[in-house]
């Protein structure tokens, strides 16, 4: 049987009282198996935890079907099956040749979420773009954002990630321009994915 220890090193002058409930029913208080603070009386909208992954290096792919963008994934373990997960993804992308399309989709586990409806042969995505030809367009970097409130309905570890694709014969790049010129205008960036558990 485990012991309950109440630390006496707090600087406050208040008291801690543990009282039996005024009822004939039995109640159980289960403490988490981690160090921290027990949050009680959670109101809807309370942020319970935040997890973030930051990718500062570059990524490239020539895949014409969705493939994982390495370094843009994050795992969170919800404390309640009723919690919502608010996902923010900020991506900085380009292609190595202008006037070509690329797209990204948000994925929970192996399921694409926050994507458009299927319509003929059109590419379904969370975000996407086609860079248009123009002077210096090979040095463009497009900032793209995905915001989605998910309901995973689980207390198991859940992974959110980004997948990308590009037009046939082209290369999708992340955190740099298409030309990646070794000059002051050859910008390098960071991309992030952040998840927040929100009490329902």
Buried (B, 14 or more C-beta within 10 A) or exposed (E): EEEEEEEEEEEEEEEEEEEEEEEEEEEEEEEEEEEEEEEEEEEEEEEBBEBEBEBEEBBBBBBBEBBBBEBBBBEBEBBBEEBBBBBBBBBBBBBBBBEBBBBBBBBBEEEBBBBBEEEEEEBBBBBBBEBEEEEEBBBBBBEBEBEBEBEBEBEEEBEBBBBBBBBEEBBBBBBBBBBBBEEEEEBEBEBBBBBBBBBE
